[in-house]
């Protein structure tokens, strides 16, 4: 009688892994590989990257999944390579070329003048090849059938946008933008403003909120290092004001109570007890109180 292989029980792993996503993998596919590597009970990512895109994809494990929503809301930074003269139906390398146009003679002054037009508060029409829903189905469902859905323009913010390098028909730019920005669409709009068409042939994310891609690791490096590469969950919320609590205050916050304190510098704060991050708090303007927004159930050994 053959002996059945019994999988080890799932582990509780709390923290954030800074993954450098490779080309070709879906964000969910690579997330599942990380969860399997750790045999972790729970995990989630913090804003998908398209399969053709690379770079920073923070993976939140265990209690850190409670901060993933905050990272989804944060601004992002990318380095993008825009190929001019060819438009694809997806705005990137995943699609088919649907239009070609001549490329004007490029100069630093011309490109920088065009890029400057996009900095600040602007409106952007989301692409058809996106996960935005229309009547319960993602827009890409209709796009694959050749159906065009009218999409209202949405407000976004381009915090910074500058030229990195260029050739006769390619531009590399660095963009720091608000959540909800489609860099594929930005690339198409830049090409149009230059008098031609274009699509992204590379997109690399270098920052998500306060998390930098300087320390990100490949999947292979993560599989080798495992727990040694798990960072504390509060690395994602360092931009929030820190408030250290007494044991009585911490107990109150853990049980959903509110604290009378002076108004903090940020609307959200991070609470600590004995150097362990125990919760994210939220300022209630109407009651002038701090209340818990996300409470973390961390063992005392996991210091922030």
Buried (B, 14 or more C-beta within 10 A) or exposed (E): EEEEEEEEEEEEBBBBBBBBBBEEBEBEEBBEBBBEBBEBBBBBBBBBBBBBBBBBBBBBBBBBBBBBBBBBEBBBBBBBBBBBBBBBBBBBBBBEEEEEBEBEEBEEEBBEEBBEEBBEEBEBBBBBBBEBEBEEEBBBBBBEEEEEBEBEEBEBBBBEBEBEEBEEBBBBBBBBBBBBBBBBBBBBBBBBBBEBBBBBBBBBBBBBBBBBBEEBBEBEEBBEEEEEBBBBBBBBBEEBBBBEBEEEBBEBBBEEEBBEBEEBEEBBBBBBBEEBBBBBBBBEEEEEBBBBBBBBEBEEEBEB
